[in-house]
Amino acid sequence: MKAREKTFTVALVICLIGFLLVPGGETQEIVALSLQDAVKLGLEKSNEARLAKEKLEEARVTFEEGKATLLLSPSIIQELSLQNTWKIAQRNYEMTLTQHALSVEQGYYNVLKAQQSLDLAQNNLKRAESQYQNIQTKYSLGMVAEIDLLSAELELNRAENEIQKSRRALALAQFQFNQLIGNRENQNYQLSDKLDFQPLEVNLEESLKYALAHRLEIEQAQDNVSLKEKEVEVNSNPYTPPLTLQKSKVQLSQAQINLENTQNSVILEVRQNYSTLKDAEELVPLQDQNSKIAQEKLRIAQAQFDAGLITTVDLLDKQYATYEAETAYLQAVFDYRVAQATFFTSLGMSLEERPKTWQKESTEQPETQNQEG
C-alpha cells in the first residue's frame, strides 16, 4: 500500500506540473472564470458563434444586393419580403446565440460536477484504504478470515477504478467546455461559481407572460404576420388581380395560425420545463437526506464491525452505499441547475436578466411566491 500511495503521489505531482507549465518552461497563469464570463466568451469566440455571425453577414450582403436590385425594378411587395427575410436572419442569429449560451452554462456545470465527482471518488478511496489497512492488520493477527481481506482489497480496487473513471470524465468535460467557449489557446481556467443547491421560487403565470413577450420565435412569427398584413393592404386596390389579393389574404390567415401555434408551443415548452424544474427541486432534499442517512449508517456499521457484530462484507456494503448516495446527491444538484437554466432559457431570459427579474419579483410581490399556476 505504501508503494501504491507513493506512485499515486508522484503521478499527481507530475500531472500538476504538466498542467501548469507551457512550452518553454514558463508557468501559465490560471484565470478565474465566472459563469457569466464563460457565456460571454462562448458568444464571442466559439466556432458556433463565429459561424452564426458569418451566416448573418451573408444574409446582410444578400439584403443589400436585393435593395440594389429594387432600385432598377421597384416593387413594394418584394421590398417587404426582402425586409422580412433580413429580420428572419437576425432572429435566427439571436436564437442561435441563445441556445449556445445554454450549452455553455450546461458545460460549465458539467465541469463543476466532474470536479466534485472526483473529490467524492478520492474521499471514497481514502475510506477504502483505511478499511483495507484495518482489515489487513486484523488478518495478520488472525482476527479475520482471508475472504475478509480479499473483499477489502476488491473494494479498494473498485475505489481506484472510480478515481480513474472520474478523471476521464473530468478531462472530457473540460475538453467539451473549452470548445464551447472557444478556448483554442488552452488557457487554464479555474471555475469560480459553485455547483450548489439554490432553490428559486418562480411564478408560472408570470413566467408564461414573460415568455410570450420575449421569445424570439414569437417575435419572428409576429414579424411574418405584419408582413402579410402589409401585403394585403398593398394588394387591396382596383389594379391588383382579385386572385392575387385572395392569395395574400390566405397567406395572412396562415401566418396568424402559425403565430398562434408558436405561442402554444412556447406555452407548452415553458410548462414542461417548469414541471421538470419542480421535480428536480423536490428531489435534491431527498437525496441530501439519503446521503446523510447513508453516512450515519456507515458510522454505525464501523462501530459494529469494530465490536465484532457484523461482517467485513456488511461494512464494505455500507461504505459503497455511502459513496453511491453522495454521488446521487451531486447528480440531483446538477440536474436542478441544468433544469433551472433550461427553464429560464425557455422564457427568453438571458443569464444577466435572471437575478434582476426574479429578485425584483421576490421583493415586490411576496404574496405570489407560492403560486404555481
WOFENUR-V888376 format. One record per pair of residues at least 24 apart in sequence whose C-alpha atoms are under 8 Angstrom apart, sorted by the first residue. I is the first residue (numbers start at 1). GAP is how many residues later the second one is. If there is no record, write none. Layout:
BEGIN
i = (I:I)
gap = (GAP:GAP)
END
This chain:
BEGIN
i = (28:28:29:30:30:30:30:31:31:31:31:32:32:32:32:33:33:33:33:33:34:34:34:35:35:35:35:35:36:36:38:38:38:38:39:39:39:39:41:41:42:42:42:42:42:42:43:43:43:43:45:45:45:46:46:46:46:46:47:47:47:48:49:49:49:52:52:52:53:55:56:56:56:59:59:60:76:77:77:80:80:80:81:84:84:84:87:87:88:91:91:91:94:95:98:98:99:100:102:102:102:103:104:104:104:105:105:106:106:107:107:107:107:108:108:109:109:109:109:110:110:111:111:111:111:112:112:112:113:113:113:113:114:114:114:114:114:115:116:117:117:117:118:118:118:118:120:120:120:121:121:121:121:121:122:124:124:124:125:125:125:125:127:128:128:128:128:129:132:148:148:151:151:152:152:155:195:195:195:196:197:197:197:197:199:201:201:202:202:202:203:203:203:203:203:203:204:204:204:204:204:205:205:207:207:208:208:208:210:210:211:211:211:211:211:211:212:212:212:212:214:214:214:215:215:215:215:216:217:218:218:218:221:221:221:221:222:224:225:225:225:225:228:228:266:269:270:270:270:273:273:273:273:274:276:277:277:277:277:280:280:280:280:281:283:284:284:284:284:287:287:287:287:288:288:290:291:291:291:291:294:294:294:294:295:298)
gap = (159:160:159:157:158:159:160:156:157:158:159:157:158:159:160:156:157:158:159:160:157:158:159:70:73:156:157:158:315:316:66:67:70:143:62:65:66:142:140:141:58:59:62:138:139:140:54:57:58:138:136:137:138:133:134:135:136:137:132:133:135:52:47:48:51:41:44:45:40:38:33:34:37:27:30:26:158:154:157:147:150:151:146:139:140:143:133:136:132:125:126:129:122:121:247:252:246:80:239:240:243:77:73:76:77:233:236:232:235:66:69:70:73:69:83:86:225:228:229:63:224:59:62:63:66:79:82:83:82:217:218:221:52:53:55:56:59:55:214:49:210:213:45:48:49:52:203:206:207:38:41:42:45:202:41:35:196:199:31:34:35:38:192:24:27:28:31:27:24:164:165:161:162:160:164:161:138:139:142:137:87:136:139:140:82:168:169:156:167:170:165:166:167:168:169:170:67:70:167:168:169:167:168:63:140:59:62:139:137:138:55:56:59:135:136:137:51:54:55:135:133:134:135:51:131:132:133:132:45:41:44:45:34:37:38:41:37:31:27:30:31:34:24:27:80:77:73:76:77:66:69:70:73:69:63:59:62:63:66:52:55:56:59:55:49:45:48:49:52:38:41:42:45:38:41:35:31:34:35:38:24:27:28:31:27:24)
END
